[in-house]
């Protein structure tokens, strides 16, 4: 079942990360495989090549959960943004920006994620927000390659990162 809330309706980074965690936890384990290095990329399930699974990162879980691509479609944020908006791959597209912000969160690049959410990466963050973001450590298990690591990564986002982002006001 696809989630219906529009990705572009989410204004706060903390809520975007929560949306991504929720989408990730609902992925069909027979159709998807967590892989921090892949957006939404079909690959053989095993060496027999009889079945395919779609490898997804945190942003890819949102692509899958929001129905922004077909189950076994190989897509990147720019391709998703081009399909779902004006037909070009402009960097300022809201869908693109939110997916890239999620990848920044996965890497612990919270300043970058906050700028992507502002729709203008050149805007400086105020000193209070800058200091708050500096105190948040990189998520644990951010280089996940299987369901166990992905689960621990999602747990860390929920227990530590999302509350810290909310406390920072974003």
N, CA, C and O of each residue as an XYZ file, in Angstrom:
680
protein
N       0.831     -1.189      0.000
C       0.000      0.000      0.000
C       0.874      1.250      0.000
O       1.794      1.369      0.808
N       0.592      2.157     -0.884
C       1.347      3.397     -1.007
C       0.864      4.402      0.033
O      -0.315      4.435      0.386
N       1.788      5.209      0.509
C       1.455      6.278      1.434
C       1.002      7.481      0.624
O       1.511      7.726     -0.470
N       0.047      8.229      1.159
C      -0.577      9.274      0.359
C      -0.102     10.687      0.663
O      -0.317     11.579     -0.157
N       0.537     10.931      1.813
C       1.004     12.279      2.112
C       2.058     12.686      1.088
O       2.988     11.930      0.807
N       1.904     13.873      0.540
C       2.855     14.350     -0.459
C       4.181     14.704      0.204
O       4.218     15.317      1.272
N       5.237     14.316     -0.434
C       6.581     14.613      0.053
C       6.812     16.121      0.123
O       7.522     16.603      1.006
N       6.220     16.854     -0.794
C       6.424     18.306     -0.829
C       5.648     19.034      0.268
O       5.907     20.212      0.513
N       4.713     18.370      0.929
C       3.967     18.989      2.031
C       4.773     19.036      3.321
O       4.432     19.788      4.233
N       5.821     18.255      3.409
C       6.623     18.173      4.625
C       7.591     19.360      4.661
O       8.410     19.526      3.757
N       7.492     20.178      5.707
C       8.308     21.383      5.788
C       9.471     21.273      6.766
O      10.480     21.957      6.593
N       9.358     20.434      7.782
C      10.413     20.316      8.794
C      11.257     19.076      8.534
O      10.738     18.015      8.184
N      12.544     19.223      8.707
C      13.462     18.109      8.497
C      13.130     16.942      9.416
O      13.169     15.790      8.986
N      12.806     17.221     10.668
C      12.478     16.143     11.610
C      11.269     15.336     11.132
O      11.239     14.114     11.280
N      10.292     16.006     10.569
C       9.101     15.306     10.063
C       9.411     14.526      8.789
O       8.841     13.460      8.559
N      10.306     15.051      7.966
C      10.730     14.328      6.772
C      11.434     13.033      7.158
O      11.186     11.985      6.562
N      12.307     13.107      8.149
C      13.021     11.909      8.592
C      12.032     10.912      9.196
O      12.151      9.710      8.958
N      11.069     11.390      9.965
C      10.049     10.503     10.546
C       9.232      9.833      9.433
O       8.955      8.636      9.508
N       8.851     10.584      8.422
C       8.127     10.034      7.280
C       8.955      8.940      6.607
O       8.426      7.888      6.245
N      10.258      9.193      6.441
C      11.146      8.220      5.802
C      11.267      6.951      6.643
O      11.240      5.844      6.104
N      11.399      7.104      7.947
C      11.478      5.932      8.836
C      10.196      5.114      8.727
O      10.246      3.889      8.612
N       9.060      5.783      8.761
C       7.776      5.077      8.643
C       7.673      4.335      7.312
O       7.251      3.179      7.277
N       8.055      4.992      6.221
C       8.024      4.336      4.908
C       8.969      3.140      4.880
O       8.620      2.082      4.355
N      10.160      3.304      5.441
C      11.157      2.230      5.434
C      10.661      1.014      6.204
O      10.880     -0.121      5.779
N      10.005      1.236      7.316
C       9.522      0.114      8.133
C       8.387     -0.653      7.455
O       8.099     -1.789      7.831
N       7.745     -0.047      6.469
C       6.638     -0.695      5.763
C       7.062     -1.393      4.468
O       6.228     -1.989      3.786
N       8.344     -1.324      4.129
C       8.802     -1.947      2.886
C       8.569     -3.454      2.903
O       8.718     -4.106      3.936
N       8.208     -3.986      1.768
C       8.047     -5.426      1.579
C       9.442     -6.057      1.494
O      10.199     -5.785      0.562
N       9.768     -6.895      2.469
C      11.107     -7.495      2.530
C      11.369     -8.471      1.384
O      12.520     -8.825      1.127
N      10.337     -8.901      0.708
C      10.532     -9.773     -0.455
C      10.835     -8.971     -1.724
O      11.381     -9.509     -2.688
N      10.484     -7.699     -1.720
C      10.659     -6.877     -2.916
C      11.790     -5.859     -2.801
O      12.291     -5.370     -3.813
N      12.197     -5.536     -1.563
C      13.204     -4.491     -1.352
C      14.342     -4.998     -0.487
O      14.166     -5.904      0.327
N      15.519     -4.397     -0.675
C      16.700     -4.742      0.107
C      17.416     -3.443      0.490
O      17.752     -2.649     -0.389
N      17.656     -3.212      1.791
C      18.342     -1.987      2.216
C      19.792     -1.950      1.748
O      20.540     -2.914      1.914
N      20.168     -0.829      1.166
C      21.522     -0.643      0.668
C      21.809      0.864      0.657
O      21.282      1.596     -0.181
N      22.641      1.314      1.585
C      22.908      2.749      1.722
C      23.479      3.372      0.461
O      23.408      4.590      0.293
N      24.039      2.575     -0.420
C      24.677      3.100     -1.620
C      23.800      3.119     -2.859
O      24.290      3.432     -3.944
N      22.533      2.798     -2.733
C      21.633      2.730     -3.898
C      20.357      3.510     -3.613
O      19.763      3.369     -2.544
N      19.943      4.324     -4.559
C      18.700      5.073     -4.366
C      17.491      4.150     -4.499
O      16.749      3.953     -3.537
N      17.298      3.603     -5.656
C      16.146      2.729     -5.960
C      16.559      1.956     -7.203
O      16.268      2.356     -8.330
N      17.249      0.831     -6.973
C      17.919      0.135     -8.071
C      17.642     -1.365     -8.020
O      17.989     -2.020     -7.037
N      17.025     -1.919     -9.061
C      16.780     -3.359     -9.086
C      18.072     -4.150     -9.275
O      18.957     -3.771    -10.043
N      18.145     -5.239     -8.563
C      19.305     -6.136     -8.645
C      18.799     -7.566     -8.462
O      17.727     -7.773     -7.893
N      19.550     -8.542     -8.932
C      19.150     -9.940     -8.699
C      19.127    -10.256     -7.196
O      19.975     -9.786     -6.437
N      18.150    -11.051     -6.793
C      18.013    -11.427     -5.389
C      19.143    -12.351     -4.951
O      19.602    -12.298     -3.810
N      19.576    -13.188     -5.867
C      20.668    -14.111     -5.562
C      21.401    -14.441     -6.857
O      21.134    -13.840     -7.898
N      22.301    -15.375     -6.794
C      23.126    -15.694     -7.976
C      22.380    -16.452     -9.064
O      22.915    -16.637    -10.157
N      21.169    -16.889     -8.792
C      20.398    -17.584     -9.831
C      19.796    -16.603    -10.828
O      19.451    -16.987    -11.946
N      19.666    -15.329    -10.429
C      19.080    -14.283    -11.261
C      17.625    -14.569    -11.625
O      17.097    -13.996    -12.577
N      16.979    -15.455    -10.867
C      15.576    -15.773    -11.129
C      14.635    -14.723    -10.564
O      13.554    -14.503    -11.111
N      15.032    -14.071     -9.476
C      14.187    -13.076     -8.838
C      14.961    -11.779     -8.668
O      16.184    -11.775     -8.528
N      14.228    -10.692     -8.684
C      14.829     -9.385     -8.488
C      14.327     -8.786     -7.178
O      13.220     -9.079     -6.727
N      15.155     -7.951     -6.586
C      14.746     -7.099     -5.471
C      15.224     -5.700     -5.815
O      16.147     -5.531     -6.612
N      14.609     -4.714     -5.224
C      15.016     -3.342     -5.468
C      15.819     -2.872     -4.262
O      15.309     -2.822     -3.143
N      17.080     -2.527     -4.505
C      17.947     -2.007     -3.444
C      17.581     -0.543     -3.214
O      17.470      0.238     -4.159
N      17.395     -0.183     -1.933
C      17.000      1.183     -1.598
C      17.771      1.722     -0.402
O      18.096      0.986      0.529
N      18.057      3.017     -0.444
C      18.606      3.730      0.700
C      17.418      4.349      1.451
O      16.269      4.007      1.172
N      17.682      5.244      2.388
C      16.586      5.887      3.119
C      15.690      6.678      2.173
O      14.466      6.579      2.255
N      16.284      7.459      1.281
C      15.489      8.187      0.290
C      14.759      7.249     -0.660
O      13.638      7.531     -1.083
N      15.401      6.132     -0.991
C      14.757      5.135     -1.848
C      13.547      4.506     -1.184
O      12.583      4.144     -1.860
N      13.588      4.372      0.143
C      12.417      3.862      0.870
C      11.242      4.818      0.710
O      10.091      4.387      0.633
N      11.532      6.111      0.661
C      10.474      7.108      0.436
C       9.991      7.030     -1.009
O       8.789      7.102     -1.266
N      10.915      6.885     -1.947
C      10.525      6.730     -3.348
C       9.567      5.541     -3.484
O       8.541      5.635     -4.158
N       9.910      4.433     -2.842
C       9.060      3.238     -2.890
C       7.749      3.458     -2.146
O       6.675      3.163     -2.672
N       7.834      3.975     -0.928
C       6.649      4.132     -0.084
C       5.650      5.142     -0.596
O       4.451      5.017     -0.346
N       6.125      6.128     -1.300
C       5.246      7.181     -1.837
C       4.796      6.876     -3.259
O       4.053      7.657     -3.854
N       5.240      5.744     -3.812
C       4.858      5.390     -5.181
C       5.450      6.330     -6.216
O       4.823      6.598     -7.241
N       6.661      6.837     -5.960
C       7.292      7.776     -6.878
C       8.039      7.081     -8.011
O       8.573      7.736     -8.906
N       8.072      5.752     -7.966
C       8.673      4.954     -9.035
C       8.006      3.583     -9.020
O       7.438      3.167     -8.010
N       8.081      2.898    -10.137
C       7.596      1.525    -10.183
C       8.499      0.661     -9.312
O       9.648      1.023     -9.060
N       7.990     -0.470     -8.855
C       8.719     -1.319     -7.911
C      10.140     -1.647     -8.347
O      11.053     -1.607     -7.523
N      10.347     -1.962     -9.595
C      11.673     -2.372    -10.049
C      12.275     -1.390    -11.040
O      13.014     -1.778    -11.945
N      11.957     -0.132    -10.864
C      12.485      0.919    -11.726
C      13.773      1.477    -11.117
O      13.832      1.736     -9.915
N      14.782      1.658    -11.931
C      16.055      2.226    -11.503
C      15.950      3.745    -11.620
O      15.920      4.287    -12.725
N      15.894      4.442    -10.455
C      15.736      5.894    -10.479
C      16.637      6.564     -9.442
O      17.065      5.950     -8.464
N      16.902      7.818     -9.687
C      17.642      8.694     -8.777
C      16.723      9.873     -8.429
O      15.670     10.026     -9.049
N      17.098     10.702     -7.457
C      16.236     11.847     -7.122
C      15.941     12.765     -8.302
O      14.814     13.238     -8.448
N      16.940     13.023     -9.146
C      16.696     13.879    -10.303
C      15.670     13.300    -11.256
O      14.854     14.029    -11.820
N      15.711     11.989    -11.435
C      14.746     11.330    -12.322
C      13.347     11.370    -11.712
O      12.366     11.590    -12.423
N      13.250     11.160    -10.406
C      11.950     11.210     -9.727
C      11.378     12.619     -9.814
O      10.195     12.796    -10.104
N      12.219     13.622     -9.562
C      11.764     15.011     -9.627
C      11.294     15.377    -11.026
O      10.307     16.096    -11.181
N      11.991     14.891    -12.043
C      11.612     15.195    -13.422
C      10.267     14.576    -13.776
O       9.475     15.173    -14.505
N      10.009     13.365    -13.252
C       8.731     12.709    -13.526
C       7.576     13.386    -12.798
O       6.456     13.451    -13.306
N       7.869     13.894    -11.589
C       6.789     14.363    -10.734
C       6.576     15.848    -10.722
O       5.772     16.342     -9.932
N       7.270     16.585    -11.573
C       7.101     18.032    -11.497
C       7.107     18.662    -12.875
O       6.322     18.281    -13.743
N       7.974     19.607    -13.072
C       7.970     20.443    -14.270
C       8.511     19.757    -15.510
O       8.382     20.287    -16.613
N       9.113     18.591    -15.350
C       9.682     17.921    -16.500
C      11.148     18.234    -16.720
O      11.734     17.778    -17.702
N      11.755     19.009    -15.820
C      13.195     19.239    -15.911
C      13.846     18.743    -14.618
O      13.148     18.342    -13.687
N      15.143     18.768    -14.560
C      15.836     18.274    -13.379
C      16.428     19.428    -12.579
O      17.562     19.336    -12.108
N      15.691     20.487    -12.426
C      16.165     21.650    -11.687
C      16.487     21.269    -10.245
O      15.721     20.563     -9.588
N      17.613     21.739     -9.776
C      18.071     21.415     -8.430
C      17.098     21.905     -7.369
O      17.033     21.320     -6.287
N      16.343     22.955     -7.644
C      15.461     23.525     -6.644
C      14.108     22.829     -6.563
O      13.228     23.292     -5.837
N      13.924     21.766     -7.267
C      12.671     21.029     -7.188
C      12.507     20.460     -5.780
O      13.442     19.872     -5.237
N      11.328     20.630     -5.187
C      11.081     20.209     -3.795
C      11.276     18.717     -3.572
O      11.810     18.316     -2.538
N      10.859     17.901     -4.507
C      11.023     16.450     -4.348
C      12.508     16.107     -4.330
O      12.974     15.372     -3.459
N      13.231     16.635     -5.278
C      14.676     16.392     -5.340
C      15.350     16.840     -4.045
O      16.131     16.094     -3.456
N      15.047     18.049     -3.610
C      15.673     18.603     -2.407
C      15.407     17.739     -1.181
O      16.311     17.531     -0.372
N      14.208     17.242     -1.029
C      13.878     16.440      0.144
C      14.578     15.078      0.109
O      15.028     14.584      1.143
N      14.667     14.485     -1.055
C      15.378     13.204     -1.156
C      16.870     13.383     -0.869
O      17.473     12.556     -0.186
N      17.457     14.447     -1.380
C      18.874     14.708     -1.109
C      19.070     15.064      0.373
O      20.085     14.696      0.964
N      18.119     15.768      0.970
C      18.194     16.077      2.402
C      18.219     14.787      3.221
O      18.953     14.694      4.205
N      17.429     13.797      2.826
C      17.428     12.511      3.535
C      18.783     11.820      3.425
O      19.264     11.241      4.399
N      19.395     11.876      2.262
C      20.714     11.262      2.131
C      21.740     12.011      2.975
O      22.657     11.399      3.523
N      21.594     13.319      3.081
C      22.482     14.101      3.946
C      22.315     13.696      5.408
O      23.300     13.587      6.139
N      21.077     13.474      5.834
C      20.832     13.016      7.213
C      21.488     11.658      7.421
O      22.126     11.432      8.448
N      21.339     10.756      6.464
C      21.939      9.427      6.598
C      23.445      9.530      6.840
O      24.007      8.742      7.601
N      24.085     10.479      6.208
C      25.523     10.649      6.334
C      25.924     11.508      7.535
O      27.113     11.699      7.792
N      24.936     12.025      8.270
C      25.238     12.899      9.403
C      25.562     14.318      8.984
O      26.151     15.073      9.758
N      25.190     14.689      7.782
C      25.443     16.037      7.256
C      24.194     16.897      7.481
O      23.497     17.264      6.535
N      23.931     17.204      8.743
C      22.688     17.875      9.127
C      22.612     19.313      8.624
O      21.526     19.795      8.303
N      23.749     20.006      8.550
C      23.747     21.370      8.014
C      23.308     21.351      6.549
O      22.489     22.163      6.120
N      23.862     20.423      5.806
C      23.494     20.280      4.400
C      22.010     19.934      4.264
O      21.310     20.505      3.427
N      21.539     19.010      5.080
C      20.122     18.616      5.036
C      19.217     19.808      5.318
O      18.205     19.993      4.642
N      19.573     20.616      6.309
C      18.762     21.794      6.647
C      18.737     22.775      5.476
O      17.700     23.373      5.189
N      19.856     22.937      4.812
C      19.891     23.843      3.657
C      19.049     23.305      2.502
O      18.354     24.071      1.835
N      19.105     21.993      2.260
C      18.277     21.416      1.188
C      16.798     21.630      1.491
O      16.008     21.855      0.574
N      16.419     21.564      2.745
C      15.013     21.785      3.114
C      14.594     23.236      2.905
O      13.413     23.512      2.695
N      15.546     24.164      2.959
C      15.253     25.590      2.732
C      15.071     25.909      1.258
O      14.694     27.025      0.903
N      15.337     24.937      0.400
C      15.216     25.116     -1.049
C      16.323     25.997     -1.626
O      16.324     26.270     -2.826
N      17.259     26.443     -0.798
C      18.371     27.260     -1.282
C      19.592     26.895     -0.447
O      19.699     27.290      0.714
N      20.496     26.152     -1.034
C      21.645     25.649     -0.275
C      22.675     26.728      0.027
O      23.637     26.470      0.751
N      22.496     27.926     -0.508
C      23.462     28.992     -0.242
C      23.127     29.798      1.015
O      23.949     30.591      1.474
N      21.936     29.606      1.573
C      21.522     30.366      2.752
C      22.285     29.865      3.978
O      22.359     28.662      4.229
N      22.842     30.792      4.725
C      23.545     30.443      5.959
C      22.529     30.147      7.066
O      21.463     30.760      7.125
N      22.872     29.210      7.931
C      22.019     28.877      9.065
C      22.349     29.817     10.218
O      23.498     30.228     10.378
N      21.333     30.161     11.030
C      21.630     31.027     12.172
C      22.500     30.278     13.181
O      22.539     29.048     13.180
N      23.191     31.016     14.032
C      24.186     30.417     14.926
C      23.574     29.434     15.917
O      24.218     28.444     16.266
N      22.343     29.679     16.384
C      21.699     28.756     17.317
C      21.474     27.410     16.651
O      21.785     26.367     17.226
N      20.932     27.434     15.437
C      20.690     26.192     14.701
C      22.014     25.515     14.348
O      22.143     24.296     14.455
N      22.978     26.298     13.936
C      24.295     25.760     13.614
C      24.883     25.009     14.811
O      25.390     23.897     14.659
N      24.819     25.600     15.974
C      25.338     24.959     17.191
C      24.562     23.690     17.540
O      25.157     22.687     17.934
N      23.240     23.732     17.395
C      22.414     22.557     17.704
C      22.747     21.400     16.763
O      22.836     20.252     17.198
N      22.927     21.691     15.497
C      23.230     20.644     14.523
C      24.629     20.066     14.740
O      24.861     18.883     14.488
N      25.549     20.892     15.202
C      26.908     20.417     15.486
C      26.932     19.366     16.594
O      27.855     18.554     16.653
N      25.941     19.373     17.460
C      25.914     18.445     18.591
C      25.316     17.079     18.240
O      25.397     16.153     19.047
N      24.730     16.939     17.077
C      24.102     15.671     16.698
C      25.141     14.794     16.000
O      25.709     15.177     14.977
N      25.375     13.629     16.561
C      26.327     12.698     15.952
C      25.715     12.014     14.718
O      24.496     11.932     14.567
N      26.598     11.535     13.855
C      26.178     10.766     12.680
C      25.352      9.563     13.125
O      25.663      8.946     14.144
N      24.317      9.225     12.386
C      23.515      8.050     12.755
C      24.357      6.775     12.763
O      25.250      6.597     11.934
N      24.059      5.913     13.697
C      24.733      4.611     13.754
C      24.229      3.736     12.600
O      23.073      3.834     12.189
N      25.105      2.895     12.096
C      24.779      1.941     11.022
C      24.346      2.651      9.734
O      23.520      2.130      8.985
N      24.908      3.845      9.478
C      24.527      4.639      8.313
C      24.948      4.011      6.991
O      24.451      4.402      5.935
N      25.847      3.053      7.036
C      26.285      2.377      5.808
C      25.643      0.986      5.715
O      26.293      0.014      5.333
N      24.390      0.916      6.062
C      23.651     -0.347      6.111
C      23.679     -1.077      4.773
O      23.664     -0.465      3.705
N      23.719     -2.410      4.868
C      23.709     -3.265      3.678
C      22.768     -4.455      3.841
O      22.732     -5.337      2.982
N      22.003     -4.487      4.939
C      21.052     -5.588      5.144
C      19.941     -5.120      6.079
O      19.982     -4.004      6.596
N      18.963     -5.970      6.285
C      17.799     -5.595      7.091
C      18.153     -5.354      8.555
O      17.596     -4.444      9.169
N      19.057     -6.137      9.131
C      19.429     -5.936     10.535
C      20.079     -4.574     10.745
O      19.695     -3.830     11.647
N      21.055     -4.254      9.917
C      21.726     -2.959     10.034
C      20.751     -1.814      9.767
O      20.797     -0.782     10.437
N      19.873     -2.002      8.791
C      18.887     -0.976      8.458
C      17.957     -0.744      9.647
O      17.641      0.399      9.977
N      17.522     -1.820     10.284
C      16.656     -1.691     11.456
C      17.334     -0.918     12.577
O      16.710     -0.068     13.213
N      18.607     -1.208     12.821
C      19.347     -0.477     13.860
C      19.534      0.994     13.468
O      19.476      1.881     14.320
N      19.754      1.240     12.194
C      19.858      2.609     11.691
C      18.545      3.363     11.920
O      18.557      4.488     12.420
N      17.423      2.754     11.560
C      16.116      3.388     11.745
C      15.826      3.621     13.229
O      15.286      4.663     13.601
N      16.184      2.650     14.076
C      16.006      2.813     15.524
C      16.776      4.029     16.032
O      16.263      4.798     16.845
N      18.006      4.202     15.554
C      18.821      5.334     15.987
C      18.223      6.655     15.517
O      18.230      7.642     16.253
N      17.707      6.672     14.298
C      17.045      7.889     13.826
C      15.871      8.243     14.734
O      15.699      9.398     15.123
N      15.067      7.236     15.066
C      13.885      7.491     15.893
C      14.231      7.879     17.328
O      13.612      8.780     17.895
N      15.203      7.214     17.907
C      15.489      7.439     19.322
C      16.380      8.644     19.589
O      16.310      9.236     20.666
N      17.211      9.014     18.631
C      18.198     10.050     18.900
C      18.169     11.218     17.918
O      18.148     12.377     18.332
N      18.168     10.918     16.625
C      18.306     11.975     15.633
C      17.020     12.804     15.492
O      17.081     14.033     15.538
N      15.883     12.170     15.326
C      14.632     12.920     15.178
C      14.372     13.810     16.392
O      14.064     14.988     16.211
N      14.483     13.295     17.633
C      14.286     14.191     18.782
C      15.268     15.367     18.803
O      14.892     16.476     19.182
N      16.512     15.135     18.402
C      17.495     16.228     18.368
C      17.132     17.263     17.302
O      17.283     18.464     17.529
N      16.658     16.810     16.153
C      16.222     17.753     15.113
C      15.011     18.545     15.575
O      14.925     19.748     15.329
N      14.070     17.879     16.247
C      12.897     18.599     16.789
C      13.323     19.627     17.829
O      12.812     20.746     17.842
N      14.258     19.252     18.700
C      14.748     20.183     19.728
C      15.428     21.393     19.083
O      15.398     22.493     19.634
N      16.033     21.187     17.930
C      16.685     22.273     17.206
C      15.661     23.150     16.469
O      16.003     24.217     15.959
N      14.419     22.694     16.419
C      13.361     23.469     15.782
C      13.212     23.238     14.299
O      12.563     24.012     13.596
N      13.824     22.157     13.825
C      13.694     21.879     12.380
C      13.127     20.489     12.147
O      12.948     20.079     11.000
